[in-house]
Amino acid sequence: MQHAVGAPLPPPHGPGIGHVGRPYQAQHPGHPGTPPIPPPPAPGQAPPLQGPGQAPPPPAPGQGPPPPTPGQAPPPQAPGQAPQHGWSGTGPTPPAREAVGHTGHVQLPPGGPVPLPAPPAEPGTGGATLAVLLIGPAGAGKTTVAKLWAARRRVPTAHVSLDDVREWVCSGFADPQAGWNDHSEAQYRLARRTCGFAARNFLANGISCILDDAVFPDRPVVGLGGWKRHVGPGLLPVVLLPGLEIVLERNAARSGNRRLSDEEVARIHGRMAGWYGSGLPIIDNSTYDVETTARVLDDVLARSIASPPAW
């Protein structure tokens, strides 16, 4: 039997036992026997006042027992009765345990390797669920184009930028501009794996995902193999490669650690030229605005769905 912390122990119960465990005869000298029990109050009538040592009236038919008065212990429980909580007899319902694999009350399917999408039955990518990787040098407009393409689709589409994920590391961020070393490579690999995990889970729940990253064709560490491993064989890569003068101009408008030196921009752009002849679709958006580039990207992806590139 449970009792509130600090409450007195319940009195012993038995014939002739009254207030606080003292016999009724001791409380009422000259009055033998058990105390009289008054009749139950009529419906709608207040119960009569209870005198010292007087037993409480029985509850009316269909009515539960009255709550104990302050300082009085709760009544004993009947055999087989569930324990009561607190003074009111009702307590907080313990939370139900969540089943494994559930988030709240919605079960989410697990993310797996992304397969090749089925060709859409309408122009462009239509309502196809896609995993896209937009590749390009710094200043190519990858993030801006990817974000607009994702926003203009008429089906749910997410955008994840690898640079943004890398910068989730606030203290101890390994900036590649300070030199590419084991620390910066480890953080890059972690960010790429995190992006791949996000893309797989988005697609498993019916949401397309476009990723953007500066993937080099001549460096396996920062290459397509890792992206294919983390996302799946259905990943559709597209290269965004404007002219050098365009990326230099766009880089000059940047600030913070996103802005590179002109020499670094030229070096990266030169290495990106290795994508020519790779078999991947390449968009030269030197003369396109963002809106036009997003439309061209959608057309290129539609052709990639119909005839996936070999990579």
N, C-alpha and C positions, 0 to 999 in steps of 0.2 A: 504494500500500500504506500502511495506517495504522499508526502506532506510538503507544504510550502516551507522554504527555508525560514527559520526563526519562529515558526508557529508552534504552539504548545502541542504536546502529544495528545491524542484523543483520549477521552475518559474511558475507563472500563465500562462495559455494558452488561447489564444483568438485572434481575428483578430487584426493585427497590433502590436502584442507583439513580441519583439525580445530578445536580449541578456540580461540575468539577470533581466528579468521582466520590462525593460524600453521600452517604446513604440518605434517602429521603426522610427517614424518621429523625436523623440527626439534624436536618435542616428545619423540620416542622415537628417539634416535640409534642407528644400527645396525640399525633395523627398517625395511626398505624396504616400499613399497606402502601400500595403504590400510588403515585399522584394521579388524580383524575385527568382524563384526556378529553379536552373539549371537542365538540363536533366540528366537522369541516365547515368553513364559511360558504355561504351561498354564492352562486356565480355573480360576479360584479361587486361583491361585498368585501371590504378590507378585512384581513384576518385580525382577530382580537389581540390585544397586547399580551405578551408572554411575561408572567411573573417570574421571580427568581426561583429556580429549581423546578419550574413547571415544564413539562414535556411539550414540545411544539405540536400543534395540531396536524393531523394527517392531511396530505394534499388532496385537493378535490379530484374527482375522476377525470383522467386524461391530462392532469397537470403534474409536472415534474416536481421534485423536491425543492424547497426554497433554498436560496444561497445562504451559507453560514454568515453569522454576524461577525464584524471585525474582532479579531483576537480569538475567535473560536475555530477549532480545527474542523476540517471537512468531515462529513459523515463517512462511516465505513462503507466499503464496497461490498456488494453482494457477490457470492461465489460465481466466477465465470464472467464477471463484468469487467469491461476494459478500464484501465486506469484513467482517472480524470486529471486534467492539467489546470493548474492555477486555481483561482477561486470560482470561476464561472463554470467549470466543468468542461470547457472547450479550449483547446490550445491550437497553435499553428500547425497546419498540416505539413508533415515533413515533405520536402521536395522529392518528386519522383526522379529516380536515376535515369539519366539519358542513355539510350541504347548506343552501343558502339557504332561509329560511322555516321552519327547524326550531328547536325549543328542546329541547336535549338529544337524546333519542331519540324524542320525541313531536311529531308535526307538528300544529300548532294551526291551525284555519281562521281566516282573517282576519276581523275584525269589519267589518260593513257596516251601512248604515241599517236600523234595526229595522222590519220590516213589521207590519201589524196581525195580531194572533193569531187563530187559528181558534177558534170557540166551543167550549168544553169540553162533553163529553157527560155531565157529572155536575154536581151542585149546586156553587155557588161557582166559584172559578177552577180547581179540580181540578188536573190536571197540566199546565195551559197554561204555556208559557214566555212571561213577560211583562216589559215594561219599564214601570215605574210611577213617576210623579212626585207625591210628596205635598207639597202646598203649604199654607202656613199662617203666621200671625204667630209671633213669639217667645212661647213659653209655651203654644202650642197642643198640644204633645205629639207633634209630627211624628216626631222621632227615636225616641222610646220606642215609639210605635205601629208605625212602620216596622220597627224591629228585631224586635218581637214577631211581626208578621205574617210577616216573612221566616223567623223561626225555627220557626213553627208549620206552615208549608207542608210537604207530604210530597214535594215535589220540590226539587232544589237551588235556593236563592234567596239572593242576596247583598243587602247593604244598604250604601249609600254616602251619607254625609251631606256636603253641600257645606261646611258649617261646619268639619267635621273636615279636609277636604281643604285649605281655605283656611289652616288653622292648621299645615299641614305646613311653611309658611314660618316658620322660627324666628327668624332674624335679618332684620330689615327688614319684619316683618309689618305690613301696612297695616290697622290696626283701623278698621272703618267708624265705630265710636263716636267716634273722634277727628275725624271729618268725612269726608264722601264726596268724594273728589278723583280726579284722573287715576290716581294710584298705587293707591288702593283699588279703583277700577274695573278697572284692568288685572289686579290679582290675582284679582278676582272672575271676570273673563272666563276667565282661565287655569284657575281651579279648576273652572268650569263645563265647559270643554272637556275637562279631565282626567276629570271624572265621566262625561261623555258617551262618551269613549273607553273607559273601564272598562266601562260598561253595554253598549256594542256588542260588546266582546270577551267579556263574560260570556255574552250571549245567543248569540253565534256558536258558543259551546262548550256550549250546552244549559243554561245557568244563568240563571234569572230575576234581575232586579235591580230594587230599589226605591230611588229617590233621594229626598231631602227637601231643600227649599229654601224660603226666604221670597220667593216670586215676587210682584211687585207688578203689578196689572192696568193701572195707569196709567203705567208706566215701561218703555218698550221695551228699555232697556239691561238691566234686571233682569226681563225678561219671558219669555213662553213661546217666542217666536220663536227665541231662541238655543238653548233646550233641544231644540226640534224639529229644528233644524239639526244639532245635535251627536249626537243619539240616533237620530232617524228618525221617520217618520210614524206608526209603531206605538206611540209613547209614549202612555201613558194617564195624564192628569193628574186628580188628585182634590184638592179643597180641604178642609182641616180647619180649621173656624172656630168655636170655642166663644165664649161671651160674654166681654165685657171683664173682668168681675170674676174670671173663672176664670184668664185669662192673667196678670192682675196678681198673683194669688195664687201661681201657679206661678213667675212671674218672681222673686218675692221670695225663693223658696227656692233660687235659683241663686247662684253665686259666680263670681268672676273676670270675664273679659271677656264671658262669656255673660250676665251680669246687666245689664239695661238700666235706665235711669231710668223711673219711672212715666209721665212725660210722653212719652218715646220709645215705650213700649209702647202707650200710648193712640193715639199718632199712627199707628203701624204698623197697629194693629187697625182704625182708621178707614179707612185706605186699602185694607185687605183686603176691606172690605165691598163694594168695587167688583166683586168676583167674582159677586155676586148678579146674575142676569140675563145672565151671560156664556155660559150653556149648559154650563158645567162642573159635574159633580156636587159637591155641598157636604155635608159631614157636620158637624152641630152636636153636638159631643161634650161639651157642658157637663155633662150628667148621666150620662155613660158612664164606666166605668172603662177601663183599658187593654185588658183582655181583650175587653170588649164592643165597643170601638171597632175592634179588629182584625177581629172577625167582621163588623161592619157594613162595614168597608172591603172585605173579600173579596166580600160580596154586591154592593156598588156596582161593583166591578171586573168582576164577572160580567156585570152589566147593560151596562157600557161595552164589553165584548167583543162582546156581541150587537148593540149599537147604539152604535157609537163616537161620542163627542161631536164636534161641529164646532168646531174652534178653529184 
